[in-house]
Amino acid sequence: MLEEKIKHLRLDRFALPEKEIKTFTKDIKLFDYQIDAIINTLKFLEFAFKGDSFDKEAVFNEFYKDEDIKIEFEDEYIDEYENYAYLLLGEERKIEFKDLVNRCSYWMATGSGKTLVMIKLISILKKLMKKNLIPKKNILILAPTNKIIEQIISHINTFNSYNEEIRVKDLRDFEKDDSVYIYRADNIVTTQTKTEQLNFKDFWNDGNWYVILDEAHKGDSQDSIRKKIFNLIAKNGVLFNFSATFTDEIDKVTCIKDFKLDKFIQAGYGKKIMLLDKSVATKEENQKDNIAKSLILLGFLRKKYDELKAYSSPLMLTLANTINTNDADLKIFFKKLVEIAKGNFDFERNKKELEESINNTPYLFNLGELKIDIDLSIEAFYKYVFNSKMPSTIEVSKIEKNDKELVFKLKDGNDYFMVITADKIVKWSDDFLDGYNLIKSVAKSFFNEINELENISILMGSRIFIEGWDSNRPNIINFVNLGTKDAEKLVLQAIGRGVRIEPFKNFRKRVCESYQNLNIPKDFKCDKALETLFIFPSKVDYIKKITENLKKVSDEKECRKIKVEKNEINENLCIPKFEESDELNNKPFVIHKEDLEEFLEGFNKYEENLLVVKYGIRARTINFIKNNHFKNGRKRKEKSFETLIKTMDSFWNKKTKKFVGFEIIKDEIRHFNEICGFLDEKTIKEIQEDINKVISNKQCLQSKKSLKESLFKNLSNNLEEIVEIIQKGNFLSDTFSKFLECEVLLEHYYLPILYKEESKFFKHIIKIGSEIEFIKKLIEIKNLLDEKYEYWYFSKIDESVDLISIPYFDSSLGEFREFYPDFIFWLKKGNKRKIIFVDPKGINNLQNPLDKIDGFEEFKHSLKDDIEVELFFYNENPILEGLEERYKKYWKTNLEEIFQ
């Protein structure tokens, strides 16, 4: 995911004050994960926009070039994109993956506040355009329904009450101003514009849009076409895609913030999910029993709520695949509900079976278990589920001027207990409900007030729950004949709606796990059952289907943690520390002489004031150019005049980092705490057991040579001890060997060193062949290091997690970056201490290593401490011809030479 790849980026030009990022209104602040989404976006945009356009080449090279992107969409998606680019625009050209990298996706759970992030993003885009940090383009919001559009506009109005106004216009009124335009995604068409439908060419604007998609996928026959259109509309801008249910690989690959359902719940922001293994089937013999179980659970939860007066009044959602056909699923379910309302079921047996089922079912996403005692009498059951003191027949009422709702109560009940909402649901009263007592018509919609109507315990219907409906109330969802592919999105969206939680006013996290650490009301009592969403699938066969669907909004394969051991190092190991200088960069700008000649030719054609106005550059930049403050580069870039002058302006007006001294290492090396595997729980457990054995026998396993020495020293002991030592070196299981290899070097920062070349199963182990070969070569010369130094230690550096780096200027990108060498060594001999950075990589491309050497030399020249520092690129191949003499000393083809 893109989110993982931008962690190393720093914010500079696009940095905003923390208050400006986290504040939505005076009373609304963004959550941490929402702030992360904004910061990730700013990092990405700062990298992508160096000049007057999105630098697709740089984005591709930095984030995707070396990755395995041969995924499903690469051929099919791009072929279709090419076809539509030709058919719709008359452009016949080759489309590559790099043409589609001007996009960010936000995979955020329903209820996580995507709309707030989206509006905050719009505000920031407008600020960046105002500062000329990104090109000025129109902003377009595309949403799936009119109701969601109304909600977005309502949120924008709330935002405007505290911030600079975001003006919103209907896309049909498009003109090139600074308004934000909004429209229904499914009304964007390729056919002629008429009424609501709008041909995208009417607002095409040569693809110069920042497009924001808010769940803008309907899944209909035109969905695939629209996806291509959305890309084309944003082809010269950026596409920002927000959804809780991504299924396209391109959205997963370009994900800027992953806070989908599993992350949302694991972070405590939603109810835990329990998928019960008993169905509420409509066409099985035990269907009534299973429906009874879900209703008993509902009564139990509503009783607990009544006792605690905390959380939200529990509600059961019953969602069916069919509503109005003769054999509709919801009708069959309703018939059994009627029998239970009359008392025709075994309450005690069903209650006991339900309790056993819950107590033996773990939560999804590895969140533990729930143990409950269902303390509910039959009288309490009818009180809390049916608003009645006793069993009775069901009565129905219509809603005036509303053909989408019916409400129900028991004949002897005190109040309505159930609402059914679906398109033309009143047909039920004409055929299926013929013979039921129609008591009266009600003037007001119940569905619209469902959050306030605590007496309503059951809400039945179909796709009405997919969009535009928010509630903290659901604790139970019955899926009636749902779970198959045709209803996949309904299942995912309904679950997303059901996990919302608000234990007390304006607090939207579970509290039971962290009860002591929260600022909660003194009289508040948490309850794990009320912090749970219970799911009853319609058939046992659908359990697997629903689980598979849930995995699509979680990590498809959970990365399970592997524990290694931090080495017990008694020495004070130091690392260099850098901080931002107060001074602006005064270094010469690196540029090839031919590029410089062309640039100066263009520069001399302008008056200074015109340059300042047209390109927004500073006088300091002009002075440096006039004083020829340049250094000859090694390779031509052939960039446009505008790109070059803006890069120079950024280069000379940026505060640089300076070396401030050495500090004792604390937690800057942290990747070993993040090692995890995409394997099943049983396999990970076996591997962990092997690792634990390796750690416990580390003294005799650090190398073959060490094992031989251990055997030799023990010759005086009895044979059994010798055999035991030999056996310790041969205990790794076939499972371990299939997925991992390991070495034990007591001088490494953690034990053991785990590696496997090009492994797709593990994160934060060593996977690159040259690095693995380096470890093996190091073992071969271990004696040399042992003899030469009083002590020596080393560690792998993982640039995605660790915090040890050297600043340098990347001449190919024209910006300052961080250099993370692959390994760091600490050595001591007498009074002398030394740090050696080693990068065992290929040397096919010399430009970047030379830039890193330049950055290292600048750092080394500033050293005043008694610690010596060296850098080496290690490769056994001959040094490339043409390398400048001053760089040659940094290349070593023999590992021993590094430590001589």
N, C-alpha and C positions, 0 to 999 in steps of 0.2 A: 504494500500500500504506500501511496505517496506520503502519508503521515509519518511513516517510519523513516523515510528518506530525507525529510527536511529538518530532522532534529538538530543536525550539525550547523544549520544556517543561523546566522545572527541577524538581528534587526538593527538597521542603522538609519537609512534615509526614511523608511516608512514607520519608524518607531513612534508610538503615540503614548501620552501619559497614561498610567494605569487607570486613573479615574475615568478618563475619556473612553477607555476600552470597556470597563466593567459596568458603567452606568447606562441604564436604559431610560429611566425617568427618575424623578426625585425619590420615589418609593420602591422602584423596581431595580434590582441589581442582577447582573448575569451570574449564573453559577460558574464554578471553576471550569467545567467541561465546555461551557459555552464560550468562556474567555479563551480557552485553548483553541477552539475552532477559529476564532477571530485572529489570534496571534499566528496560528499556522498559515492562515490565508495571507496575512501581511508578509510573512517570511517568503512564501511562494511568489507573491506578486513582486516583492522587492528583487528577488532573483531573476524573475522573468522579464521585468521591464527595466532595461538599461537605457533605452533610447525612446524612439517614437513608436515602437511597436512591440508586440509580444515576441520574445526571442525563442521560437520553437526549437531551433537547433540547439541552443544552450540547454533548454529544459530537457530535451531528449537525451543529450550527451550526459547530463548530470544525473538524471533520475532513472532513465530507462535503457540506455545504450548497452550496458553490461548485464542487464537483467533478462531473465527468460520470459519474454513477452509473447511467445508463440502460443497464445491462448485462443479460445473459441472465436472471438470476434475478429482476429487478425485478417483472416481471408474473407469470410462471409460478410462481416460488417463493412470492411473497407471496399469490397467489390460493390456492395449496395450503395455505399457512399459515393463511389465514382460514378455509378449509373445515375444517381439523382443529381449529382453536380452537373452532369452532362444534360440530362433531360430537363431539369428545371432552370438551369442557368446558361446552358449552351457552352459550358466549359468542359472540354475534353482533356483531362490531364490525369497524371498518375497521382493517386492518393496513398500516402504511407502512414504508418502509425504516428510518426512524428508530426503529421498534420493535424492530429486529434489531441495533442497534449495541452492545448490551451483550454484546460477545463479542470475544475475541482468538484469533487462530490462530497456530500456530507451525509454519512450513513447514521442517522440519529433516530432513536426510538420514538414512537408515538408518545407524546406526553413529555418529551425532553426539551421542548421549547424551541423547535426549529425556526418558528416564525420570528422569534426575538432575534436569533442569530442572523436570519435573513435580512431583517430591517436594519440591524446594526451594521451589517455588511454594506447595505445600500448607502447608509450615511457615510461610511468610511470611503467607499468608492468615490462619492461626490467630493469628499475632502481631498483625496489624492489627486483627483482631476483638477481641483481648484489650485493645488500646489504645483501642477504640471509634472507630477511624479508618474502618472500614467496618462495615456492619450485620452482626450475628451471624446466620449462616445455616449450614445443614449443607453438607458437602462430599461430592460423589459422584464416584467414578472409574468410568468405563465403558470396558471393554477388549474386544477381539474374541474371545479364546479363554481357556480355563482356564489354558493354559500361560503366556500373557502375564500373567494375573492372578497366578499363582504367582511370576513373575519380579518383578513390581511389589512384591508383599508382601515378597519376599526383599530387594529394594533398600531398602524402608522399614525392615526389621529392621536392616539395616546402618547406615542413617541414625540409627536410634534408639540405637545403641550409643554415639553421641557427642553426641547432641542431646536436647532435650526430646521425650518420646515422642509419636509419632503413632499413636494407637490405631485399628485397622482392624476393621470389622465387615462381615459379609455383609448386603447390602441387605434381605434377607428378614427381618432382625432389626431393622428400622428403628424407632428411637424418637428423639425430639428431644433428643439429647445432643451432646457435642462430638466424637464419633467421626467418623472418615472412613469412608464406606461405599463398597463396591466391588461390581461385578457385571458379568456378560457383557452387552455391548451388544445382541447379537442375541436375548437372552432377555427384553428389555423389549418388552411387547406391549400391544395395545389390547383383547385378548380376555380371557377369564376366567383368573385366576391358577391354575396347576396345576404341580406338581412344580418344574421349573426355570424355567418361564415365569412372569413377574411383570407383572401389569397395572400400568401406571405410576400409576394413580389410587390404588393402595395405599400409595404413598409420595409422592403429589403435593405435599402441603404448600404448596398455593397458589403453586407455582413458586418457592419461596424456597430455591433451591439455588445453590451454586457448583459447576458441573458441569465435570469434566475428562474430555475424550474422548481416549483413547489409541488411535489407528488404529481408531476405532470405526465403521468402515464396511466392510461385507462385500460390497457390490455385488450382493446378492440382490434378489428382487422386493420385499422389505419395506424395503429400504434407504431409499427416499424417504420412507416413512411415519415411520421412526425419526428421520430428520433433523428432521422437524417436531416430533416428540415431545420430542427433546432440547432444542429451542428453547423449547418450552412449559414443560419442567421448570425451565429457567433463566430464565424470563421476568421474574422479580423479583430475579434474581441476576446472575451473569455466566457465560458459556459459554467455556471455554478448550479449544481444539481442537488437538491435536498430531497431525501426520502427515508422512510423507515424500512423499506422493503426492496432494496436493490437486488436485481437478479442478473443484470448484464455484467459481464466480466470487465468491460471498460470502465464502469462506474466503481467497481471494487479496486481496480488497479490505480485509478486516479483519486482515491479516497483521501481527503485532506483531514477529516475527523471521523474516527470510528467510535461511535457511542451508540451502537445498535442495541437491540433488546438485551442481550446477555450482559454487555458492559453496563448498561443502564441499571439493571437489576442488581448485578454484583456490586455496584457502587452504592447501593442502598436507596436509589431514587424510585424504586417501584416495588410492588408486591412480589414476593417470591411466587413461583409457579409450581403447582403440583398437578401432574397429569395422571389421573386415576385410571386404573386398569379395568374398571368395570364400566360397561357401556350404558348409555341411556337409549338403547336401540329401539327402533319403532317396529321392526318386523321380526323380532326374536321372541321366544316364549317368555323370557324374563324381563321384557321391556317395562312392565309396570313396576317391578321391584327396583330396577335401576333408576327410573324416574323418581320413585319414592325416596331413594337414597339421596339424590340431589336436593330434594325438597326438605328432607330431614336436616341435612347439613345447613340449608338456608335458614331453617327455623332456629337451629343451634347458634349460628352466627348472629342472627338478629336479636336473640336473647342476650348474648354477650354484649352486643352494642347497647342494648337497653340498660344493662347493668352498669356499664362503664361510662356511657355518654361521651365516648371519644371515637375518633376515626369518622367514618361516614356510614350512614345506614345501609347495611348490606343489601345488594340487589342481585338477582339471578337474570342473566341474559340467556335466552333460548333462541338460537339461530338455526333456521332451516334452509334447505336447498330449494325447496318448492313451497309455495304458499297457496295458490288458488286453483291448482288442478284438482281433479276429482279424488285422486289418491295422494294429495299433497302431504309431504312429510310433517308439516306443522299440524295438519288436521289429525293425523294418526297420533301424534304426541298429545294433542289436546284431549282426545278421547280418553287416554289413560289418566290424564290429569283430572278429568271429571270423575273417574272412578275413585281416585285417591281423595278428592274433595268430599266424596260421599262416605269415605271411611272404609272402602273395600280393598284393604291391603294389610299386610302383617307388619305393623309398626315396630315392634320390639326386635323381631328377627332382622329386619332391614337396618335398624339402628346399630345393632351389634356387628353386622357384616360391614357396614360403612366405617365404623370405628376401627376395625381390624385392617381394612383397606388403607385408610389414611396412615395409621401407625406403621405400616409396612411399605410405604411408598416414599422414596426420597424426593426432595425438590429437584427441579431441573437446574442445570448450570452449576452442579456440585455445591449446593448451598445448604447441605445438611438434611435433617429430618424434622418431623413434627410429631409430637406425642400428645394425644388429646383424650379426654374422657367426655363423651357426649352426654352431658347432663341435661336431658330434655324429656319432659313428659308429653303424653299425647295431647293434653289440654294446651300446653305451651306451644306445641307444634301448630295447632289450628289458630292459636292467637297470633303467632308471629309470622306465619306464612299466609293465612287466609283472612286475617282480621276478624276471626270468628271464635265463639266459645265452643262450637260443636260442628261436626260434619254436616254438609248440606249440598243442595244443588247449586249450579252456577247460573248467574244471571248476567245479561249483557246490555251495554248501553252504547249508542252511537254518539258521535261528536257532531254538532251542528256545522253544516257547510264544510265538512271534512270527511273525505272518503278514504283517508289513510289510517284512521285509528278506530279501535274498539276498546272499551274498558269493561272489566268484569269484577263481580263481587259474588260472595255466597249469599244465598237467599236469607239466611239467618245471620249474616255478617254485619259488622258495624260500618265498613267502608270498602271502597274498591281496593283490590289487591293486585290486579294484573292489567297491563296494557299490551295490546297487539298493534304493531304499526308496520304497514307495508302498502305498496301501491294497490289502490282499489280494494282494500281489505273489507269494505262494506259488503262485497259479494258474499262474504261468509254469512251475513245475516239474511241473505236472500235464499241461500241453498243449504250450506252445511249447518248453519245455526238455526235452521227452521225447527221450531218446537221448543227452543230455549226461550226463556222468559225475557222479552225486550222490555225493560222497566221504564226507560225514558231516554231522552236525548240530552246530552250535556253540552254546555255552551263553550267550554274552554278546552284547548288541547292539553292532554296529560303529558305527552312526550316532551313538549317544550319546557315543561316545569318539573321534569322527572327528578332533578337534583334536589328540589325542595320538597317534593311529595314523598315523605318517608314512609307513608302507609303503603305505597306501591312496592311490592316485593319481587314481582316478576315482570320482565320486559321481553316480549316475544316479537320476532320479526325476521328480516333477511338482510339485504344489503344496505339498509338504512343506517347500519352502524359502521359502515366503512369510513365515511368522511364527515367532517364538519360537526362532530358530536363529542363533547368532552364531559367526563364524569369521573369522580373518585369512588363511586358507589359499587361497581361490580366486584363481587367476590367469587361468583360462580358463573361459568359459561358452559352451557350445554350445546354441543354441536350435533344437530340432528341431520344425519346423512351428509355431513360436510367433512372434508378432509381430502377429497379427491382433487385432481389437478385443476378442474374447472372452477373450484372454489378456493384455490390456494391463497389468493390475495385477501379474500374475505376472512379466512382463518387468521392470517397474520395480523391484519388490521384490527380485528376484534380483540385478539389477545393484547395487542398494543394499547387499545382503549381500556382494557380491563386492569392493567397493572398500575394505573395512576393511584396515588395514595396521598392523604393529607391527615396525619394523626391528630393534629390540632391546627388552628387557623394559621395559614401562611407558612406552614412547615411541611415540606413535601418529600420526606425521607422516612424509611423505617427507623424505629427507635429501639427495638428490643435488643439488637446486638450491641449497641453502643449507648445504652441507657444512662450510664454514669457520666458520659462525656458530653451530654447535650444540655443546653439551657432550656429545660422543659418546665411546664407548670408543676407546682409541688404536688398537686393532687392527681396528676396524670398516672394512669396505669397502662403499660403497654400490653399488647396481646398478640402472640404470634399467629393465631388463627385468623385474626382480622387483618393481619399483614400478609395474607396469602390469597392468591387467585387459584381456585380449584377448577380444573377443566375436566368435563365428562365428555368423552368422545361418543359419537353415535353408534359406532360398532367397534368391536375389539379390533377388527381388521384396519380401522382407521387410526389406531394409536400410532402405528409406525409412520403413517402418512403425516400426521400432525407433528410428530417428532422430527421428521425430515424437514417439514416446512419451518419449524422453529430453528433448526440448524442453519437455515438460509438467512435468518436474521441474527445469527450468532456466528462465532468462528466455526466454519464447517468442520474443522478438526481442532479440538482444544489443545493448546500448547501446554503440556503438563510439566511442572517444574522438576528439575533434577538438582539435587544438592551436592555440592563439592565442599571441600574444606579449605578455609583460608590458612595459609602456612603460618606457623608460629615464628615470626622473624623478630629478633630482639634488637636489631640495628635500627637506627633512625634513617630511613630511606627518604631522600629528598627529591622534589620535582620542581622545575622552573615555573614561576608564576608571572603572568602578564596582566596588565590593566590598561584601560584606555587612557591615552595621554590627553592633557588639556590643550596640546598644541595641534594645529592642523598639519597635514602631511606636506613635507617640503621636498620629497624625493623627486627625482626626474622621472618623467613619464616614459615608459618603455614602448618604442614604436620602431618598426622597420624603416630604414632610410627612404625607401621608395614610397611607402605609405605616407611618411612625413612630408615628402616633397609634394605629393598630391594634395595633402591636407592644407599645407601652407599656401598653396596656390589658391585654394578656395577661401582660406581665411583672409588673405590680402584683398579679396574682392569686396569685403564687407567693411562698413564703418562700425566702430566699436559699439556705439549706442544701439545700432540695429541688431548686432549679435546678442546684446543683453536682452532686448525686447523679444526678438524672434525665438531664441532658444532658452531664455531664462537663466543664462549662465552669469557667474559673478565676475567682478572686475579683477579679483585675484587670479582667476583662470586666464584672463586675457593677458595680464602682466607676465605670467609664466610662459605663455606661448610666445609673446613678443621677445622675451629674454632667452628663447631657445632652450628651455629647461626640459630637455629630452635626453633619452639614452637609447642607443641603437638596439633594436630588438632582433631576434634571431630568425623570425619567420613572418612573411607578409600576412596581414589579416584582411586587407581590402574591404574595410567597412566604410559605410557612407560617411560623409562629412558631418551630418547631424548626429549620427551615433557616436562618432569619435569625439566631437566637441563636448557632448553631454557626458561621455565617459571620463574625459579629462576633468570636467567640472566636478564630477563626483570624486575623482581621485585626489585632486588637490584641496578639496574642501571637506575632507573626511578626517576625523581624529584617529590617529594610529594607535596601535597597542605598543606598550613599552615593557621591557623586562624589569621587574621590581625586586627580584631575589628568589632564593630557594626556600621552600617550605616543606616541612615533614609531611609525607603523604598521609591523608586521612581516609576518605572514601572516594577518591578520584578514580580509582580502578574498581569498577562495580559490575562489570559484565558477567562475572562468574555467578552473581546472585540471580541472573536473568536466564541462565541456561534452561531450556525447556525443549520437549519433544512432541511432535505431532503424531503420537502413537496412542494406542488404547491403554487404559489404566493398568491392565495386567502386565503388558510389555514394559511399561515404564517402571513398574514395581520390581520386575526382575532385573532391569538394568540398574536401578538404584541399589538393589541388594549387592550386585557385583561391585559397584563403585564403593559401597561401604566396606566390602572386603578388601578392596585395593587400599583404601585409606588406613584400615586397621593393620595392614601388613606393609605399609609404605617403606619401612626401613630396608627390607630385603627385595623390594620390587622396583627400585628406581632405575635400574638398567641391568642388562645381562651381565655386564662386568661386575656390578655391585653384588649380584646374586652369587657369582663365582667366588668373590672375595668373602662373602658371608659363609659360603660352604667351606672354604679353606680354613677360616678361623674356627669353624666348628668341628674340624676333623677330630679334635681331641674329645669331643662329646660323643654320646652314644649314637648308634645308627638311626634310632627312631627320630631324634631331633633333626638329623640330616634329611631324612625322608620327608619330615613335616615341612621343612623349608622349601624343598623341591615342589611339594604339592601346592604350597601357597602361590607358586608362580604359574600354576596351571588350572586355576579355578574359574576363569571367566567362562560364562555360559555361551552356548551357540547364539542365543538371543542377543547378547551384548555384542558379540563379534559380527553379527549380521548388520548392526546399525552403527557401531562405534568402534574406535580404536583408542588406546590410551597409553600414555607414558607417565612415569613417576620420576620427577626431578625435585629433590628436596629443596632446591634453590628457586623453584618457581613460586610465584605469588600465591597460587592455590593448587590444590592436589585433588585428583590427578589432572593432567593435561588431556583434554578430550578432543578428538579430531576424527574427521572422515571426509575425504575429498569429495567436493560437490554434493554434500549431503543435503537432501531436501526435507529431512525429518527433524533436524535439530536447529535451534537458533543459538547464536553466541558461542558456538564451538569453532575450532579452526577448520576451515573448509578449503582454503586455497592451496593448491599443490606445492607452490614454492615455499609457503610458510611451513607446511608439514615436513618437507624435505629439510628445511632449515633446522627444525627441532631434532630431526634424526642426526643431522651432521653435528649439531651441538652436543648430543650425547657422546658422539665419537671422540670429541676433543675435550670432554669434561675433565679428564686428568690434567690437561694443560692449565685449565682455569683453576682447578683445586690447588695445583702446585704454585701458581704464579701469584694468587691473591689470597689475602687473609679471609676475605669472604666475597662471594658474588651471588647476586640474586637477579632475577629477571621476571618480566611479565609480558604477556600479549596485551596489546592495546586495541580495544574495539571502538572504532570511531563513532559508532551509533549510540554508544552508552557512556564510555569513559571520558574523563575530563583532563587528559594530558595532550597538549598540542603546542605547535609553534606557529605563530602568525607569519604569513607570507603574501606577496602580491602575485596573483595568477594573471600572467600577461595575456593568456588566450581569452580569458573572460573579462579582463580589465577591471579586476576588483580584488580586495583583500579577502583572504580566506584563512582557514585553519588547516595545518598539516598535522595529521595523526600518524606518526611512524608506527609500523606494525609491532615492534618490540622495543622495550626499554630495559637496559641493564644497569645495575648498580654494582660497582666494584671498589674494593679498598685494598691498598698496599702501603704499609707503613702509615705515614701521615697523609697520604694522598688518597683522595676519593675521586671517583670518575663516574660519569653517566654516559652511556653509549646508546644512541638510538640506531636501530637497524631496520632497514626496509628491504626484505628479500623478494624483490619483484623483478619482472621483466623490464627491458630497457628499449622496447620498440619505439616508444614515443619519448624523446628526450626533453621536450619543451617543459612539461610540468615538473619533472625532477630537478631541472636546472633552476626553475623558479623557487622551488622548495629549498635548494641549496643557498640561493641568494638570501632568502628569509632566515635560514639558519645562521649564515655568516653574520648577518646584522645582529642577531641575538647574541652570538658568541663574542662579537667585538665589545658588547656592553658588559661582559662578565667581569666581576671584581672579586668574587668569592674564591675560596680555596678549592672549589669543586671544578674539575675539568670536564668538559662536555664535548662529545664527538658524534658525528653522524656518518653512517655508511649505507650505501645501496649495495646489496649483496646479490651477485649473480655469477654463476660459473662460466657463462658464455663470455667470449672476448669483448672488451670494451669497443663500442662503435667508433669507427673512424670519424675524424673531424671534430672530436670533442676538445674543447678548449683545455689547455694545460692545467689551469687553476681548478677545473672540475674533476680531473682524473683521479685525484687523491681520495675522492669520495666513493669511488667504485672499487669493490673488492671481489675478486673471483675465487679467493681462498679464505675460508672462514677463520683459520688460525691467525691470519694477518690482522684481523680486526682486533684481536686481543693480545697481540705481541707488545 
